[in-house]
Amino acid sequence: MFSPQGPSLRELAVQALSSVEHGYDLLAPKFDQTPFRTPDRVLDAVAEALAPLGPFGDGLDVCCGTGAGLRVLEPLCRTVTGVDFSAGMMAAARNAGRAPGGSGGADVRWVQADVRAMPFTAAFDLALSFGAFGHFLPAERPGLFAGVLRSLRPGGLFAFPVGAPPPVTSPWHWALAGFDAGMRVRNLLWRPPFVMYYRTFPLAAVRDDLRRAGFLVGSVPLEEFGRRADGSPRCRLVLARRPDSPAADAR
């Protein structure tokens, strides 16, 4: 499916009936041959937007998967750490080595851990995440964001792209709504649950959760993806900064 090297329909069905962790362990060897891997176009747009804000010392890829985020982090950072809870995805990341296009020569390490219990404290200057937030229920976001905040040094930056939801007239609106509805039914009828939803990460709610976690929150449009009919960007890069001091958060 997707390509001759990608997973078969049967393999995807087995993955979907597994837990999130085990499902990605199974999918990991073929993950980069699926559309689920963040496209290079998105990675390059994020890298271009972040370049004027760097360089950074130590970078963190949150839910790193097979390591596509290194394409962004390596040129910007001295060291890069990828964290993910799937042993299979971590193995694929290690086997793949550095992402194509990486030119920064950063030291890279991989840490297997659940990001809902982030094992770092004030260790990074930049944290990124790509395409992983659908695996977290809205009630889990505050704890996730608090863990990222704790992992950053004062003044550190947490960045991730967020696409605008497709309009109700778009076939994509109904496709994503149908997928989420099917996933909810699956999780009602089958255990263990597989959490993956496309419509549970609205920008306004995410900004609120980031602010409550202690971040100073802004965003920039990723103009490479154009604008909607109302003039709003099709994709934004959220920039959430840990304040330099607790008092800064009150501003």
N, C-alpha and C positions, 0 to 999 in steps of 0.2 A: 504494500500500500504506500502511496505517495511517490515512491521510486523503487527500482528493482532491489536496492540495498535496504529499503525501509522495512518496518514491521508489517507482517501480514494482518489481515482482518482478525484472524483467530488470536494472534498474539496481542492485539489491542484489546480484544474482548477479555482475555485472561487478565490483562493488566487492569482493566476497568472493574473487574470483580475482586481485585485485591485491595489491600490497604494502600494508602498513598505511598508509604515508604517502600513496601514490597513491589508495588506496581512500577515504581521508577527503577528499582533494582532490575526488574525484568526488561524494561524498555531501554535501559542505559546503553547497551552496545549499539543500538540503532537509532538512538535519540537524535543525533545530528542529521539524520536523513529524513526527519519529519518536519512539518511546519511549526511544531511546538518550540523548536529552537529559535531564539530571538534572531531575527534577520540582521544581516550585516548592515543594512541600511539604517536600522534603528540604532545599532551600536555606534556607527560612524557619526550619526547626528548628535547623539549624546556626547561623544568624545569631542566634537567640534564646539559644542556649547560649554563644556567644562574646561577646555584648554585655557581660556583667558583667566580662569579662577585658580589655576595651578601654578607651579607644580605642587604636589602633595608628598608628604613623607611616606606614610603607611596606608595602604588601601585595603578595603574589605569588600568582597563580593558576597552578598547575603543571598542564600539559596543559589549557590553558584552553578548547580547542575554539572554539565560536562565542561564548564570553564569558558563559555563564549565571552563572558564579561572581561576576560583578560585583554581582549582586543582594545577595550577602553582604558583599563586600569594600568596596564604595563607602561605605556608611554608617559603616564602622569605621575607615577609613584615609584618610590625607592624599593618598597617591598609590597607584595600582594598576598593576601590570605583569602582563600575560598572556603566557605563554610556551607555544608549541606548535610542532611540527615540520612541520605541514601548512600549506602556503601557502594552500590553499583555505579551510581553517578560519580562518586568520588574516584572510583577505580578508572572509569572512562576519562575523567579529567586528567588523572595522573598519566594515563597511557597516551593521551593526545599531546601532552607537552604544552608548549605555549601556543596561544591562539594565532592563526594566520594574521599577519599585519601588525603584531606586537613588535615594537622596536625600542622599548625603553630599557630592556635588559634588567627588569626588576627581579629580585629574588621572590620565588613563588613557593607557597606551602598550602597544603590542604588540610582542613580540620573537619572531621565528621562530628556533627553536633546538631541538636534540635534548636533552631533559632528562636523558638519560644522560651528557651532558657539559655540565652546567649552566654558563652563561657569567657567573655572578655570584659575588661574594665579599662577605660581610658587608654586604648591601645592603638587607635586609628585616627587619621586625619580626614579620610574620605571613605564613605560607605556607599555602595551602589547595589541596586537590585533590578533584575529584569524578568518580567513575566511570571513571577512566583506568587503574587498576592492573592490570586484566586484560590490558593490552597489554604487560606486562612479565613475562618468565619469572622464576621464583623466584630463579635465579642472578643476575639483574640487579638485584634489590631492594637489596642492600647498596650498590652503586654509586650507585643512584638516591637512596637516603636520605642517603648521604654528600654528594652534590651539594646536596641541600636544606639539610643542616646547614651546609655551607660558605656557602650563600647567605644564611643568617640571621645577624643580629647576635647577640652574646651575650645570652642571655635571650629570644631570639626563639622563636616558637611555630609548629609545624607541625601542622595539624589536618585531619582527614578523617573522614567517616562510614564505618562498616563494618557491614553487616547480618549478623545471625546466619544461619548456613546453615539452609535449610529441613529439617525432620525427614524421615527416610527414608520416612515414610508419606505425605508430601506429593507431589502430582503435580509441583510445582516442583523437588523434589529430582531426579526422574528426567528432567525436561525439561532442567535445567542439566547433568546428567551426560551426557545424550545429545548436547547441543550441544558440550560439551568433547570428547567422543569423536569426533564428526564433524569437529571442527576439527583434531584430531590426525591423523586419516586424511587430510584435505585437505592438511595440511602435509607428510605423508609422500609424497604423490603429485604435488604441484604446487609449482612455484616461480614467483615468490618467495613465501615464507611470509606468512601473515596471522595474527599473534599476537593472539588474543582468547579468553581462558579465564575462566570464571566461578567456578572452584573452586580456584584456585591462590593465594588470598590469605587463608589462615586467620589469625585474630586472634593466636593464640599465637605462630606463626612470625613474623608481622609485628612483634609487640612485641620479639621476640628480635633481629630484624634492626635495628630502630630503636635498641635499646640498644647493640648492637655498633657501630653507626655513631657513637654518642656522645650520643644523646638521653636525657633523663630522661622516662619514659613513664607516662602515666596515661590515664584515659578517663572519660567521663560518659555515662550512658544518655540517649538521646533518647526521652523518655517519650511523645511524641506518637505513636510507633509501637507502643506497648503492650509487653507481655511475653509470653513463651512459657509453656507449661504448667508448666515447671520454675521459673518466676519470673525467669528471666534476660531481659535486654532484647532486643527484636527488632532494635534498632539502637543502636550506640554511636558517640560522637564520640571518636576517638583524639586525645589531646593530647600531643604530643611536643615537649619544650622543649630548646633548646640551652642548656647550662649557662652561667652567668655567667662561669665561669672553668674551665680544665681540671681544677682540683682538685675542683670541684663534682661532676664526673662520677663520682668515686669514692664519693660518699655512697650 
